[in-house]
């Protein structure tokens, strides 16, 4: 029995939820955290902890960090890495799940909240029947719900699929493989707060149905968190919101009056330059005003330098107030004039331009430009052995044959930033683009290559993740990868004015920052392949999301028409610099023959031919190299090793044994047949040695294979 050192008794609530018992407990673990909730669902156990700083920190953003911790012991595993056995840097998968939990939580804190908040969801036990990520989301939300902070939760989430036309949550591995949809939905009582999806060209209407199903089935998990909070009765902690002073906002609004509106509704980048120039003029005007006021009040104690120093202290508030004024102007233009910051109509897409084959030595390349947003993509092909081994708590001996990586250095937004390894945003954008293409890639049997697609963002002004989708699609086709259909992507925005919604196609930065939703959708002419929605308000009803999803389709198709006009289909030939790969399907029982004792045979093949040989457990053998003759030599060698004897076929064999009754002839590597003395010739033969010698090569016909697998050969009627 656990004894709580604070003298608090364990509080436990539970309910039946989607076929299993969901249990939430407090006061059992994590005594010194602000709040800790142990969540059990099936045999999955996740500890959610939340820590809240005592004072606001001096930052211009909400310092919330959300982490998802994989523990290999939870799945009864030790890391497969030869050198590292303890958990270290989180895997990309763990980072992505941390982002999934973070995104629906962050907008539920009030604007201006600056207390430092850290949330950690740690998987302690993992039921192999389903993924633990949504249990972790509940654990994180439940812990925050008990901190006494102004968290407007709780949040619940479900990962659902569609098997046999029916929606289902907590799918097992076989069901996930059979599902044409992988949809994550997070919500609060009033609506949806986050959506992420990967799909196999699923219709938009199906995804809308999935949202409705998920939101309905999230409600019991929300109710259980509220029940726990009622029993715990957490004390509300005092806090201060860091917001521009009302007088400062009034002062800024008065200064910008008449300077915004149609005067700065220009296409990008001209609009960005106008806004930056206006911001500079504003701060200069504030400084001049202080100088004038100080000169008029020389008798007062405050000098100009002191007044200027005081202004510098509140400059951040003035700057935030100026940004607020810009955002209000963006919203006003859309709601009142139906006109966007760059003068476009609500469904209008920015100017598009693209090209392919832009880099001479790479296997495939493209540049996709939408307005000021630009993405360069490079595709590299390699043998299957170059696939990435995935070593996580959830996946056993997994591999990523297709990898998409996304990079966006500081100069792409006009800033000086230190170069660093990929952060959470880069990993998330890369994964979204990767999911968008997964459903249209050829199988390993159809195209036996490992594929790496790298998007180098050249310029950012909104929707770079979808530019990555478009540029990756074109570069894959330029590389000759036989994708089923091209994929395009678009980012949508939303402005809510009371109950009325304004949906924007192809949003740029200004609309993203001022808007209420960022929605990205990628797909083909046949349906959706990936989707991501982040709400900046406290939950949106399904009807509003439906409008945005359906409006994304024509915009996505318009972008796709542009891409197909640049490159209409995958190239028929690979780049001359890409490796050539031949594939052979063999009986898995023959794999050992190809490898040989201690790898002797396969090493001999590679060393003598110069080709690279890879073997999968299912019997797929790939032979790669840049020399066609070397590949052909290795292929014929392997075929000879694995070929099955065929009755009625003539073989060139080697005599490997002579007996009084006949000879043994090797017709295939490791396969001998009996050539009886009576089958040596049309004439009578008294002694085998009169016709054959050890090591002699002869043509023989395979006459029969008996029920014990023994081969009967003949030389009668066979031309030598």
Buried (B, 14 or more C-beta within 10 A) or exposed (E): EEEEEEEEEBBBBBEEBBEBEBBBBBBBBBEEBBBBBBBBBBEBBBBBBBBBEEEBEEEEEBBBEBBBBBBBEBBEBEBBEEEEEEBEEBBBBBBBBBBBBBBBBBBBBBEBBBBBBBBBBBBBBBBBBBBBBBBBBBBBBBBBBBBBBBBBBBBBBBBBBBBEEEBBBBBBBEBBEEBBBBBBBBBBBEBBBBBBBBBBBBBBEBBBBBBBBBBEBBBBBBBBBBBBBEEBEBEEEEBEEBBBEEEBBEBBBEBBEEBBBEEBBBBBBEBBEBBEEBBEEBBEEBBEBBEEEBEEEEEEEEEBEEBBEEBEEBEBBBBBBBBBBBBBBBBBBBBEEEBBBBEBEBBBBBEBEBBBBBBEEBBBBBBBBBBBBBBBBBBBBBBBBBBBEBBBBBBEEEBBBBBBBBBBBEEBBEEEEEEEEBEBEBBBBBBBBBBBBBBBBBEBEEBBBBBBBBBBBBBBBBBBBBBBBBBBBBBBBBBBBBBBBBBBBBBBBBBBEEEEBBBBBBBBBBBBBBBBBBBBBBBBBBBBBBBBBBBBBBBBEBEBBBBBBEBBBEBBBBBBEBBBEBBEEBBEEBBEEBBBBBBBEBEEEBBEBBBBEEEEBBEEBBEEBBBBBBBBEEBBBBBBBEEEEBBBBBBEBBEEBBBEBEEEEBBEBBBEEBEEEBBBBBBBBEBBBBBBBEBBBEEEBEEBEEBBEEEEEBBBBBBEBEEEEEBBBBBEEBEE
